[in-house]
Amino acid sequence: MNAASRQSLAELRDRLDGVLGRFSTADGLTGLAGELYSITNLLSGQPQLRRKLADPTMHGEQRAELIGSLLDGKVSASALSISRDAVTLRWSSPWDLLDGLEIIADEVLFGAAEQGGVVDEVEDELFRFGRVLDTDSRLTTLLDDYSADVERRLALVDQLVRGKVQPITSELINHAVASQRKRTVTHAIDALLELSAARRNRSMARVTSAIELTRAQQQRLASTLTAMYGRPITIRAAVDPALLGGLVIQVGDEVIDGSVAARLAEVKASLAG
């Protein structure tokens, strides 16, 4: 998204806070997210309508009336309110409008996780699912194959996560797989993790080690990184014996590779030179 769309997304998030306050249960929020995903899917298949809803030459209220005539009586008042708010804002492209609605739906699910007291579990489960994708290229290829029937891809996910993750985690993963707005499932999972961390005003460090880190080690590392970056850092740790020792730390786009494997590779390269 460019600056205009990012500003509109920020405004839509501000308006979302008022909507979330109406819900007293996580189930209600989960249902709202499902409606927003469905609206996005509907608009994905309607290019002419999608263009009108993001047309900057139309007055925002006209765009709101248009989507209202389409959705009134078919979705909840909250889903309709968010959709009307979304189309009144200025988006750089019709696809940015859809991306914004999808992100808001993701935010609603994280709000449900927070309300249910399971947001840490959801983050950890998303991270571990992402690690599975990183280590299984065949699985990633299957899930990213948009020429394959979506139900078959979702059935594959169900085999992997059924009974092993929170229902909200399952909803997030399923949408990441089913959505045609995601570049890859791996990218979608990374974006979800960043979104969850941002909601809690912190950044996330992906830490890979040759052996499992103890809780005390993770806490010390989090404190060190928090001091280094000047903002709260939460740790998501994974194990990769191929590192041989040391750590690989990724915060956003920055990677700190202090693994033994990396050092050996440097030595070999210098000897070869």
VOLOLO-608467 format. One record per atom (N, C-alpha, C): residue number from 1; residue in one letter; y, z, x. Coordinates in steps of 0.2 Angstrom, whole numbers. Example, Ala and Ser with C-alpha at 12.3 -4.5 7.8 and 13.67 -1.06 7.14 Angstrom:
// residues 2
1 / A / -28 / 39 / 66
1 / A / -22 / 39 / 62
1 / A / -16 / 39 / 66
2 / S / -11 / 35 / 64
2 / S / -5 / 36 / 68
2 / S / 0 / 39 / 64
// end
This chain:
// residues 273
1 / M / -6 / 0 / 4
1 / M / 0 / 0 / 0
1 / M / 6 / 0 / 4
2 / N / 11 / -4 / 2
2 / N / 18 / -3 / 6
2 / N / 22 / 2 / 3
3 / A / 28 / 3 / 5
3 / A / 32 / 8 / 3
3 / A / 33 / 9 / -4
4 / A / 35 / 4 / -8
4 / A / 36 / 4 / -15
4 / A / 30 / 7 / -19
5 / S / 24 / 5 / -17
5 / S / 18 / 7 / -20
5 / S / 17 / 14 / -18
6 / R / 18 / 16 / -12
6 / R / 17 / 23 / -10
6 / R / 21 / 28 / -14
7 / Q / 27 / 26 / -15
7 / Q / 32 / 30 / -18
7 / Q / 30 / 31 / -26
8 / S / 28 / 25 / -29
8 / S / 25 / 26 / -36
8 / S / 19 / 30 / -36
9 / L / 15 / 30 / -31
9 / L / 9 / 34 / -31
9 / L / 11 / 41 / -31
10 / A / 16 / 43 / -26
10 / A / 18 / 50 / -26
10 / A / 21 / 52 / -32
11 / E / 25 / 48 / -36
11 / E / 28 / 50 / -42
11 / E / 22 / 51 / -47
12 / L / 17 / 47 / -47
12 / L / 12 / 47 / -52
12 / L / 8 / 54 / -51
13 / R / 7 / 56 / -45
13 / R / 4 / 62 / -43
13 / R / 8 / 68 / -46
14 / D / 15 / 68 / -45
14 / D / 19 / 73 / -48
14 / D / 18 / 74 / -55
15 / R / 18 / 68 / -59
15 / R / 17 / 68 / -66
15 / R / 10 / 71 / -68
16 / L / 5 / 70 / -63
16 / L / -2 / 72 / -65
16 / L / -3 / 79 / -65
17 / D / 1 / 83 / -61
17 / D / 1 / 90 / -61
17 / D / 2 / 93 / -68
18 / G / 6 / 90 / -72
18 / G / 7 / 92 / -79
18 / G / 2 / 91 / -83
19 / V / -2 / 86 / -82
19 / V / -8 / 84 / -86
19 / V / -14 / 89 / -85
20 / L / -15 / 90 / -78
20 / L / -20 / 94 / -76
20 / L / -20 / 101 / -79
21 / G / -14 / 103 / -80
21 / G / -13 / 110 / -83
21 / G / -15 / 111 / -90
22 / R / -16 / 105 / -93
22 / R / -19 / 106 / -100
22 / R / -26 / 108 / -101
23 / F / -30 / 107 / -95
23 / F / -37 / 108 / -95
23 / F / -39 / 114 / -93
24 / S / -44 / 117 / -97
24 / S / -46 / 124 / -95
24 / S / -53 / 124 / -92
25 / T / -56 / 118 / -92
25 / T / -63 / 118 / -90
25 / T / -64 / 112 / -85
26 / A / -68 / 112 / -80
26 / A / -70 / 107 / -75
26 / A / -73 / 101 / -79
27 / D / -77 / 102 / -84
27 / D / -80 / 96 / -88
27 / D / -74 / 92 / -91
28 / G / -69 / 95 / -94
28 / G / -64 / 91 / -97
28 / G / -61 / 86 / -92
29 / L / -59 / 89 / -86
29 / L / -56 / 85 / -81
29 / L / -61 / 79 / -78
30 / T / -68 / 81 / -78
30 / T / -73 / 76 / -76
30 / T / -72 / 70 / -81
31 / G / -72 / 72 / -88
31 / G / -72 / 67 / -93
31 / G / -65 / 62 / -92
32 / L / -60 / 66 / -91
32 / L / -53 / 62 / -90
32 / L / -54 / 57 / -84
33 / A / -57 / 59 / -78
33 / A / -58 / 55 / -73
33 / A / -62 / 49 / -75
34 / G / -67 / 50 / -79
34 / G / -72 / 44 / -81
34 / G / -68 / 39 / -85
35 / E / -63 / 42 / -89
35 / E / -59 / 37 / -93
35 / E / -55 / 33 / -89
36 / L / -52 / 36 / -84
36 / L / -47 / 32 / -79
36 / L / -51 / 27 / -75
37 / Y / -57 / 29 / -73
37 / Y / -61 / 24 / -70
37 / Y / -63 / 18 / -74
38 / S / -64 / 20 / -80
38 / S / -66 / 14 / -85
38 / S / -60 / 10 / -87
39 / I / -54 / 13 / -87
39 / I / -48 / 9 / -88
39 / I / -47 / 4 / -82
40 / T / -48 / 7 / -76
40 / T / -47 / 3 / -70
40 / T / -52 / -3 / -70
41 / N / -58 / -2 / -72
41 / N / -63 / -7 / -72
41 / N / -61 / -12 / -77
42 / L / -58 / -10 / -83
42 / L / -56 / -15 / -88
42 / L / -51 / -20 / -85
43 / L / -46 / -17 / -82
43 / L / -40 / -21 / -80
43 / L / -43 / -25 / -74
44 / S / -48 / -23 / -70
44 / S / -50 / -27 / -65
44 / S / -53 / -34 / -67
45 / G / -55 / -34 / -73
45 / G / -58 / -40 / -76
45 / G / -53 / -44 / -81
46 / Q / -47 / -42 / -81
46 / Q / -42 / -45 / -85
46 / Q / -36 / -47 / -81
47 / P / -36 / -52 / -77
47 / P / -31 / -54 / -72
47 / P / -24 / -55 / -76
48 / Q / -24 / -58 / -81
48 / Q / -17 / -60 / -85
48 / Q / -14 / -53 / -87
49 / L / -18 / -49 / -90
49 / L / -16 / -42 / -92
49 / L / -13 / -38 / -86
50 / R / -17 / -38 / -81
50 / R / -16 / -34 / -75
50 / R / -9 / -36 / -72
51 / R / -8 / -43 / -72
51 / R / -1 / -45 / -69
51 / R / 5 / -43 / -74
52 / K / 4 / -43 / -80
52 / K / 9 / -41 / -85
52 / K / 11 / -34 / -84
53 / L / 6 / -30 / -83
53 / L / 7 / -23 / -82
53 / L / 10 / -21 / -76
54 / A / 10 / -25 / -71
54 / A / 14 / -24 / -65
54 / A / 20 / -28 / -64
55 / D / 21 / -32 / -69
55 / D / 27 / -37 / -68
55 / D / 34 / -33 / -68
56 / P / 37 / -34 / -62
56 / P / 43 / -30 / -61
56 / P / 49 / -33 / -66
57 / T / 48 / -39 / -69
57 / T / 53 / -42 / -73
57 / T / 53 / -39 / -80
58 / M / 48 / -36 / -82
58 / M / 47 / -33 / -88
58 / M / 50 / -26 / -87
59 / H / 53 / -23 / -93
59 / H / 55 / -16 / -93
59 / H / 49 / -12 / -93
60 / G / 50 / -6 / -89
60 / G / 44 / -1 / -89
60 / G / 42 / 1 / -96
61 / E / 46 / 2 / -100
61 / E / 44 / 4 / -107
61 / E / 40 / -1 / -111
62 / Q / 42 / -8 / -109
62 / Q / 38 / -13 / -112
62 / Q / 31 / -13 / -110
63 / R / 30 / -12 / -103
63 / R / 24 / -12 / -100
63 / R / 20 / -6 / -103
64 / A / 23 / 0 / -104
64 / A / 20 / 6 / -107
64 / A / 17 / 4 / -114
65 / E / 22 / 1 / -118
65 / E / 20 / -1 / -125
65 / E / 14 / -6 / -125
66 / L / 13 / -10 / -120
66 / L / 8 / -15 / -119
66 / L / 1 / -11 / -118
67 / I / 1 / -7 / -113
67 / I / -5 / -3 / -112
67 / I / -7 / 2 / -117
68 / G / -2 / 4 / -121
68 / G / -3 / 9 / -126
68 / G / -6 / 5 / -132
69 / S / -4 / -1 / -133
69 / S / -7 / -5 / -139
69 / S / -14 / -6 / -137
70 / L / -16 / -7 / -131
70 / L / -23 / -8 / -129
70 / L / -27 / -2 / -129
71 / L / -25 / 4 / -127
71 / L / -29 / 9 / -126
71 / L / -28 / 15 / -132
72 / D / -23 / 14 / -136
72 / D / -22 / 19 / -141
72 / D / -28 / 20 / -146
73 / G / -30 / 26 / -147
73 / G / -36 / 27 / -151
73 / G / -43 / 26 / -148
74 / K / -43 / 23 / -141
74 / K / -49 / 22 / -138
74 / K / -50 / 27 / -132
75 / V / -45 / 30 / -130
75 / V / -46 / 35 / -124
75 / V / -42 / 41 / -127
76 / S / -43 / 47 / -123
76 / S / -39 / 53 / -124
76 / S / -32 / 52 / -123
77 / A / -28 / 57 / -126
77 / A / -21 / 57 / -125
77 / A / -19 / 58 / -118
78 / S / -23 / 62 / -114
78 / S / -21 / 63 / -107
78 / S / -22 / 56 / -103
79 / A / -28 / 53 / -104
79 / A / -29 / 46 / -101
79 / A / -24 / 41 / -103
80 / L / -22 / 41 / -109
80 / L / -16 / 36 / -111
80 / L / -10 / 38 / -108
81 / S / -8 / 45 / -108
81 / S / -2 / 47 / -105
81 / S / -1 / 45 / -97
82 / I / -7 / 46 / -94
82 / I / -7 / 44 / -86
82 / I / -6 / 36 / -86
83 / S / -10 / 33 / -90
83 / S / -9 / 25 / -89
83 / S / -2 / 23 / -91
84 / R / 1 / 26 / -96
84 / R / 8 / 24 / -98
84 / R / 12 / 25 / -92
85 / D / 11 / 31 / -89
85 / D / 16 / 33 / -83
85 / D / 15 / 28 / -78
86 / A / 9 / 26 / -76
86 / A / 7 / 22 / -71
86 / A / 10 / 15 / -71
87 / V / 10 / 12 / -77
87 / V / 13 / 6 / -78
87 / V / 21 / 6 / -78
88 / T / 24 / 11 / -80
88 / T / 31 / 11 / -80
88 / T / 34 / 11 / -73
89 / L / 30 / 13 / -68
89 / L / 32 / 13 / -61
89 / L / 32 / 6 / -58
90 / R / 35 / 6 / -52
90 / R / 35 / -1 / -48
90 / R / 30 / -1 / -43
91 / W / 26 / -6 / -44
91 / W / 20 / -7 / -39
91 / W / 21 / -14 / -35
92 / S / 19 / -14 / -29
92 / S / 20 / -20 / -25
92 / S / 16 / -26 / -27
93 / S / 10 / -24 / -31
93 / S / 6 / -29 / -33
93 / S / 2 / -26 / -39
94 / P / -1 / -31 / -43
94 / P / -6 / -28 / -48
94 / P / -11 / -24 / -45
95 / W / -14 / -26 / -40
95 / W / -20 / -23 / -37
95 / W / -18 / -16 / -34
96 / D / -12 / -15 / -32
96 / D / -9 / -8 / -30
96 / D / -9 / -4 / -36
97 / L / -7 / -6 / -42
97 / L / -7 / -2 / -48
97 / L / -15 / 0 / -50
98 / L / -20 / -4 / -49
98 / L / -26 / -2 / -50
98 / L / -29 / 3 / -45
99 / D / -27 / 2 / -38
99 / D / -28 / 7 / -33
99 / D / -25 / 13 / -35
100 / G / -19 / 13 / -37
100 / G / -16 / 20 / -39
100 / G / -20 / 23 / -44
101 / L / -22 / 20 / -49
101 / L / -26 / 23 / -55
101 / L / -32 / 26 / -52
102 / E / -36 / 22 / -48
102 / E / -42 / 25 / -45
102 / E / -41 / 31 / -41
103 / I / -36 / 31 / -37
103 / I / -34 / 37 / -33
103 / I / -33 / 43 / -37
104 / I / -29 / 42 / -43
104 / I / -27 / 47 / -47
104 / I / -34 / 50 / -51
105 / A / -39 / 45 / -52
105 / A / -45 / 48 / -55
105 / A / -49 / 52 / -50
106 / D / -49 / 50 / -44
106 / D / -52 / 54 / -38
106 / D / -48 / 61 / -38
107 / E / -42 / 61 / -38
107 / E / -38 / 67 / -38
107 / E / -40 / 72 / -44
108 / V / -41 / 69 / -50
108 / V / -43 / 73 / -56
108 / V / -50 / 76 / -54
109 / L / -55 / 72 / -51
109 / L / -61 / 75 / -50
109 / L / -61 / 81 / -44
110 / F / -56 / 80 / -39
110 / F / -55 / 85 / -35
110 / F / -52 / 91 / -38
111 / G / -48 / 90 / -43
111 / G / -45 / 95 / -47
111 / G / -50 / 99 / -51
112 / A / -55 / 95 / -53
112 / A / -61 / 98 / -57
112 / A / -65 / 103 / -52
113 / A / -66 / 100 / -46
113 / A / -70 / 104 / -41
113 / A / -66 / 110 / -39
114 / E / -59 / 110 / -38
114 / E / -55 / 116 / -37
114 / E / -56 / 121 / -43
115 / Q / -55 / 118 / -49
115 / Q / -56 / 123 / -54
115 / Q / -63 / 126 / -55
116 / G / -68 / 123 / -53
116 / G / -75 / 125 / -53
116 / G / -76 / 129 / -47
117 / G / -72 / 130 / -42
117 / G / -73 / 134 / -36
117 / G / -78 / 130 / -31
118 / V / -79 / 124 / -32
118 / V / -84 / 120 / -28
118 / V / -81 / 115 / -23
119 / V / -75 / 115 / -22
119 / V / -72 / 110 / -18
119 / V / -74 / 110 / -11
120 / D / -76 / 116 / -8
120 / D / -79 / 116 / -1
120 / D / -85 / 112 / -1
121 / E / -89 / 114 / -6
121 / E / -96 / 111 / -6
121 / E / -96 / 103 / -7
122 / V / -91 / 101 / -11
122 / V / -90 / 94 / -13
122 / V / -88 / 90 / -6
123 / E / -83 / 93 / -3
123 / E / -81 / 90 / 4
123 / E / -87 / 90 / 9
124 / D / -91 / 95 / 9
124 / D / -96 / 95 / 14
124 / D / -101 / 90 / 12
125 / E / -103 / 89 / 6
125 / E / -108 / 85 / 3
125 / E / -106 / 77 / 4
126 / L / -99 / 76 / 3
126 / L / -97 / 69 / 5
126 / L / -97 / 68 / 12
127 / F / -95 / 73 / 16
127 / F / -96 / 72 / 23
127 / F / -103 / 70 / 26
128 / R / -107 / 74 / 23
128 / R / -114 / 73 / 25
128 / R / -117 / 66 / 22
129 / F / -115 / 64 / 17
129 / F / -117 / 57 / 14
129 / F / -114 / 52 / 19
130 / G / -108 / 53 / 21
130 / G / -105 / 48 / 25
130 / G / -109 / 48 / 32
131 / R / -111 / 54 / 34
131 / R / -115 / 54 / 40
131 / R / -122 / 50 / 39
132 / V / -125 / 50 / 34
132 / V / -131 / 46 / 32
132 / V / -129 / 39 / 33
133 / L / -123 / 37 / 30
133 / L / -122 / 30 / 30
133 / L / -120 / 28 / 37
134 / D / -117 / 32 / 41
134 / D / -116 / 30 / 48
134 / D / -122 / 29 / 52
135 / T / -128 / 33 / 51
135 / T / -134 / 32 / 54
135 / T / -139 / 27 / 51
136 / D / -138 / 25 / 46
136 / D / -142 / 20 / 42
136 / D / -139 / 14 / 40
137 / S / -139 / 9 / 45
137 / S / -135 / 3 / 43
137 / S / -138 / -1 / 37
138 / R / -145 / -1 / 37
138 / R / -148 / -4 / 31
138 / R / -146 / -2 / 25
139 / L / -145 / 5 / 24
139 / L / -143 / 8 / 18
139 / L / -136 / 6 / 16
140 / T / -132 / 6 / 21
140 / T / -125 / 4 / 20
140 / T / -124 / -3 / 18
141 / T / -128 / -7 / 21
141 / T / -128 / -14 / 19
141 / T / -130 / -15 / 12
142 / L / -135 / -12 / 10
142 / L / -138 / -12 / 3
142 / L / -132 / -10 / -2
143 / L / -129 / -4 / -1
143 / L / -124 / -1 / -5
143 / L / -118 / -6 / -5
144 / D / -116 / -9 / 0
144 / D / -110 / -13 / 0
144 / D / -111 / -21 / -2
145 / D / -117 / -22 / -4
145 / D / -119 / -29 / -7
145 / D / -117 / -30 / -14
146 / Y / -111 / -32 / -15
146 / Y / -108 / -33 / -22
146 / Y / -111 / -39 / -26
147 / S / -116 / -43 / -22
147 / S / -119 / -48 / -26
147 / S / -125 / -45 / -29
148 / A / -127 / -39 / -27
148 / A / -133 / -35 / -31
148 / A / -131 / -32 / -37
149 / D / -135 / -31 / -42
149 / D / -133 / -28 / -48
149 / D / -131 / -20 / -46
150 / V / -126 / -18 / -49
150 / V / -123 / -12 / -48
150 / V / -127 / -6 / -50
151 / E / -131 / -7 / -55
151 / E / -136 / -2 / -58
151 / E / -141 / -1 / -53
152 / R / -143 / -6 / -49
152 / R / -148 / -5 / -44
152 / R / -146 / -1 / -38
153 / R / -139 / -2 / -36
153 / R / -136 / 1 / -31
153 / R / -135 / 9 / -33
154 / L / -133 / 10 / -39
154 / L / -132 / 17 / -41
154 / L / -139 / 20 / -42
155 / A / -144 / 17 / -44
155 / A / -151 / 20 / -44
155 / A / -153 / 22 / -37
156 / L / -151 / 18 / -32
156 / L / -153 / 20 / -25
156 / L / -149 / 26 / -23
157 / V / -143 / 27 / -25
157 / V / -139 / 33 / -23
157 / V / -142 / 39 / -27
158 / D / -144 / 38 / -33
158 / D / -147 / 43 / -37
158 / D / -153 / 46 / -33
159 / Q / -157 / 41 / -30
159 / Q / -163 / 43 / -27
159 / Q / -162 / 48 / -21
160 / L / -156 / 46 / -18
160 / L / -154 / 50 / -12
160 / L / -151 / 57 / -13
161 / V / -147 / 57 / -19
161 / V / -143 / 63 / -20
161 / V / -145 / 68 / -26
162 / R / -150 / 65 / -30
162 / R / -151 / 69 / -36
162 / R / -154 / 76 / -34
163 / G / -151 / 81 / -37
163 / G / -153 / 88 / -36
163 / G / -150 / 91 / -30
164 / K / -147 / 87 / -26
164 / K / -145 / 89 / -19
164 / K / -137 / 90 / -18
165 / V / -134 / 88 / -23
165 / V / -126 / 88 / -22
165 / V / -123 / 91 / -29
166 / Q / -117 / 93 / -29
166 / Q / -114 / 95 / -35
166 / Q / -113 / 89 / -39
167 / P / -113 / 90 / -46
167 / P / -111 / 84 / -51
167 / P / -105 / 80 / -49
168 / I / -100 / 84 / -47
168 / I / -93 / 80 / -45
168 / I / -94 / 76 / -39
169 / T / -98 / 78 / -34
169 / T / -99 / 74 / -28
169 / T / -103 / 68 / -30
170 / S / -108 / 68 / -35
170 / S / -112 / 63 / -37
170 / S / -107 / 58 / -41
171 / E / -102 / 60 / -45
171 / E / -97 / 56 / -48
171 / E / -93 / 52 / -43
172 / L / -91 / 56 / -38
172 / L / -87 / 52 / -33
172 / L / -90 / 47 / -29
173 / I / -96 / 49 / -27
173 / I / -100 / 44 / -23
173 / I / -102 / 38 / -28
174 / N / -104 / 39 / -34
174 / N / -106 / 33 / -39
174 / N / -100 / 29 / -39
175 / H / -94 / 31 / -40
175 / H / -88 / 27 / -41
175 / H / -87 / 23 / -35
176 / A / -88 / 26 / -29
176 / A / -87 / 23 / -23
176 / A / -91 / 17 / -22
177 / V / -97 / 18 / -24
177 / V / -102 / 12 / -24
177 / V / -101 / 7 / -29
178 / A / -99 / 9 / -35
178 / A / -98 / 4 / -41
178 / A / -92 / 0 / -40
179 / S / -87 / 4 / -38
179 / S / -80 / 0 / -38
179 / S / -80 / -6 / -34
180 / Q / -77 / -11 / -37
180 / Q / -75 / -17 / -33
180 / Q / -69 / -17 / -29
181 / R / -65 / -11 / -30
181 / R / -59 / -10 / -26
181 / R / -60 / -7 / -19
182 / K / -66 / -5 / -17
182 / K / -67 / -2 / -11
182 / K / -69 / -7 / -6
183 / R / -67 / -7 / 0
183 / R / -69 / -12 / 5
183 / R / -76 / -11 / 7
184 / T / -78 / -5 / 9
184 / T / -85 / -3 / 10
184 / T / -86 / 4 / 8
185 / V / -92 / 6 / 7
185 / V / -93 / 13 / 4
185 / V / -91 / 18 / 10
186 / T / -93 / 16 / 16
186 / T / -91 / 21 / 21
186 / T / -83 / 22 / 21
187 / H / -79 / 17 / 20
187 / H / -72 / 18 / 20
187 / H / -70 / 22 / 14
188 / A / -73 / 21 / 9
188 / A / -72 / 25 / 2
188 / A / -73 / 32 / 3
189 / I / -79 / 34 / 6
189 / I / -80 / 41 / 8
189 / I / -75 / 44 / 12
190 / D / -73 / 40 / 18
190 / D / -68 / 43 / 22
190 / D / -62 / 44 / 18
191 / A / -60 / 40 / 14
191 / A / -54 / 40 / 10
191 / A / -54 / 46 / 6
192 / L / -60 / 48 / 3
192 / L / -60 / 53 / -2
192 / L / -60 / 60 / 2
193 / L / -62 / 60 / 8
193 / L / -62 / 66 / 12
193 / L / -55 / 67 / 14
194 / E / -51 / 62 / 16
194 / E / -44 / 63 / 18
194 / E / -40 / 65 / 12
195 / L / -42 / 62 / 6
195 / L / -38 / 64 / 0
195 / L / -39 / 71 / -2
196 / S / -45 / 74 / -1
196 / S / -46 / 81 / -3
196 / S / -43 / 85 / 2
197 / A / -43 / 84 / 9
197 / A / -39 / 88 / 14
197 / A / -32 / 88 / 12
198 / A / -29 / 82 / 10
198 / A / -22 / 81 / 9
198 / A / -20 / 86 / 3
199 / R / -24 / 86 / -2
199 / R / -23 / 90 / -8
199 / R / -22 / 97 / -6
200 / R / -25 / 100 / -1
200 / R / -25 / 107 / 1
200 / R / -20 / 107 / 7
201 / N / -16 / 102 / 8
201 / N / -11 / 102 / 13
201 / N / -14 / 104 / 20
202 / R / -19 / 100 / 22
202 / R / -22 / 101 / 28
202 / R / -25 / 94 / 30
203 / S / -27 / 94 / 37
203 / S / -30 / 88 / 39
203 / S / -38 / 90 / 41
204 / M / -42 / 85 / 41
204 / M / -49 / 86 / 43
204 / M / -51 / 83 / 49
205 / A / -54 / 87 / 53
205 / A / -57 / 85 / 59
205 / A / -65 / 84 / 59
206 / R / -67 / 78 / 60
206 / R / -74 / 76 / 60
206 / R / -76 / 78 / 67
207 / V / -81 / 82 / 68
207 / V / -83 / 85 / 74
207 / V / -91 / 83 / 75
208 / T / -93 / 80 / 80
208 / T / -100 / 78 / 81
208 / T / -102 / 82 / 88
209 / S / -107 / 85 / 88
209 / S / -110 / 89 / 94
209 / S / -117 / 87 / 95
210 / A / -119 / 88 / 101
210 / A / -127 / 87 / 102
210 / A / -131 / 92 / 99
211 / I / -129 / 98 / 98
211 / I / -132 / 103 / 94
211 / I / -128 / 106 / 89
212 / E / -131 / 110 / 84
212 / E / -127 / 112 / 79
212 / E / -122 / 118 / 81
213 / L / -116 / 118 / 79
213 / L / -111 / 123 / 81
213 / L / -112 / 129 / 76
214 / T / -111 / 135 / 79
214 / T / -111 / 141 / 75
214 / T / -105 / 141 / 71
215 / R / -105 / 145 / 66
215 / R / -99 / 146 / 62
215 / R / -93 / 149 / 66
216 / A / -94 / 154 / 71
216 / A / -89 / 156 / 75
216 / A / -86 / 151 / 80
217 / Q / -90 / 146 / 82
217 / Q / -88 / 141 / 86
217 / Q / -83 / 136 / 82
218 / Q / -86 / 135 / 76
218 / Q / -81 / 130 / 72
218 / Q / -75 / 134 / 70
219 / Q / -75 / 140 / 69
219 / Q / -68 / 144 / 68
219 / Q / -64 / 143 / 74
220 / R / -67 / 144 / 80
220 / R / -62 / 144 / 86
220 / R / -60 / 137 / 87
221 / L / -64 / 132 / 85
221 / L / -62 / 125 / 86
221 / L / -56 / 124 / 81
222 / A / -57 / 126 / 75
222 / A / -52 / 125 / 70
222 / A / -45 / 128 / 72
223 / S / -45 / 134 / 75
223 / S / -39 / 137 / 77
223 / S / -36 / 133 / 82
224 / T / -40 / 131 / 87
224 / T / -37 / 127 / 93
224 / T / -34 / 121 / 90
225 / L / -37 / 117 / 86
225 / L / -35 / 111 / 84
225 / L / -28 / 112 / 79
226 / T / -28 / 117 / 75
226 / T / -23 / 119 / 71
226 / T / -17 / 120 / 76
227 / A / -18 / 124 / 81
227 / A / -12 / 125 / 86
227 / A / -10 / 118 / 89
228 / M / -15 / 114 / 91
228 / M / -13 / 108 / 94
228 / M / -9 / 103 / 90
229 / Y / -11 / 102 / 84
229 / Y / -8 / 98 / 79
229 / Y / -2 / 100 / 75
230 / G / -2 / 107 / 75
230 / G / 4 / 110 / 71
230 / G / 3 / 110 / 64
231 / R / -3 / 109 / 61
231 / R / -4 / 110 / 54
231 / R / -12 / 112 / 53
232 / P / -13 / 115 / 47
232 / P / -20 / 117 / 46
232 / P / -25 / 112 / 47
233 / I / -30 / 113 / 51
233 / I / -36 / 109 / 52
233 / I / -42 / 112 / 49
234 / T / -46 / 108 / 45
234 / T / -53 / 110 / 43
234 / T / -58 / 106 / 46
235 / I / -64 / 109 / 48
235 / I / -69 / 106 / 52
235 / I / -75 / 104 / 47
236 / R / -77 / 98 / 49
236 / R / -83 / 95 / 46
236 / R / -87 / 93 / 52
237 / A / -93 / 97 / 52
237 / A / -97 / 96 / 58
237 / A / -103 / 92 / 57
238 / A / -105 / 88 / 62
238 / A / -112 / 84 / 61
238 / A / -115 / 85 / 68
239 / V / -122 / 83 / 68
239 / V / -126 / 84 / 75
239 / V / -128 / 77 / 76
240 / D / -127 / 75 / 83
240 / D / -130 / 69 / 86
240 / D / -133 / 70 / 93
241 / P / -139 / 71 / 93
241 / P / -142 / 73 / 100
241 / P / -141 / 68 / 105
242 / A / -139 / 61 / 103
242 / A / -138 / 56 / 108
242 / A / -131 / 58 / 112
243 / L / -127 / 62 / 110
243 / L / -121 / 64 / 114
243 / L / -123 / 68 / 120
244 / L / -129 / 71 / 120
244 / L / -132 / 75 / 126
244 / L / -128 / 82 / 127
245 / G / -122 / 82 / 125
245 / G / -118 / 88 / 126
245 / G / -111 / 87 / 125
246 / G / -107 / 92 / 124
246 / G / -99 / 91 / 123
246 / G / -98 / 89 / 115
247 / L / -92 / 87 / 114
247 / L / -90 / 86 / 107
247 / L / -86 / 79 / 107
248 / V / -87 / 76 / 101
248 / V / -83 / 70 / 99
248 / V / -79 / 73 / 93
249 / I / -72 / 73 / 93
249 / I / -68 / 75 / 88
249 / I / -63 / 69 / 85
250 / Q / -63 / 68 / 79
250 / Q / -59 / 63 / 76
250 / Q / -54 / 67 / 71
251 / V / -48 / 66 / 72
251 / V / -43 / 68 / 67
251 / V / -39 / 62 / 65
252 / G / -40 / 60 / 59
252 / G / -36 / 54 / 57
252 / G / -39 / 48 / 61
253 / D / -34 / 44 / 64
253 / D / -36 / 38 / 68
253 / D / -37 / 40 / 76
254 / E / -36 / 47 / 77
254 / E / -36 / 49 / 84
254 / E / -43 / 52 / 86
255 / V / -46 / 49 / 91
255 / V / -53 / 51 / 93
255 / V / -53 / 55 / 100
256 / I / -55 / 61 / 101
256 / I / -56 / 64 / 107
256 / I / -63 / 64 / 109
257 / D / -65 / 60 / 114
257 / D / -72 / 60 / 116
257 / D / -74 / 64 / 122
258 / G / -76 / 70 / 121
258 / G / -78 / 74 / 127
258 / G / -85 / 75 / 128
259 / S / -89 / 70 / 125
259 / S / -96 / 71 / 126
259 / S / -99 / 69 / 133
260 / V / -105 / 72 / 134
260 / V / -108 / 70 / 140
260 / V / -110 / 63 / 141
261 / A / -112 / 60 / 135
261 / A / -114 / 53 / 135
261 / A / -108 / 49 / 137
262 / A / -102 / 50 / 135
262 / A / -96 / 47 / 136
262 / A / -94 / 47 / 144
263 / R / -95 / 53 / 147
263 / R / -94 / 54 / 154
263 / R / -99 / 50 / 158
264 / L / -105 / 50 / 156
264 / L / -110 / 47 / 160
264 / L / -108 / 39 / 160
265 / A / -106 / 37 / 154
265 / A / -104 / 30 / 153
265 / A / -99 / 28 / 158
266 / E / -94 / 33 / 158
266 / E / -88 / 31 / 163
266 / E / -90 / 31 / 170
267 / V / -95 / 36 / 172
267 / V / -98 / 36 / 179
267 / V / -101 / 29 / 180
268 / K / -105 / 27 / 176
268 / K / -109 / 21 / 177
268 / K / -104 / 15 / 178
269 / A / -99 / 15 / 174
269 / A / -94 / 10 / 174
269 / A / -91 / 9 / 181
270 / S / -89 / 15 / 183
270 / S / -85 / 16 / 190
270 / S / -90 / 14 / 195
271 / L / -97 / 15 / 195
271 / L / -101 / 14 / 200
271 / L / -102 / 6 / 200
272 / A / -103 / 3 / 194
272 / A / -104 / -4 / 193
272 / A / -98 / -8 / 196
273 / G / -92 / -5 / 195
273 / G / -86 / -8 / 198
273 / G / -86 / -8 / 206
// end
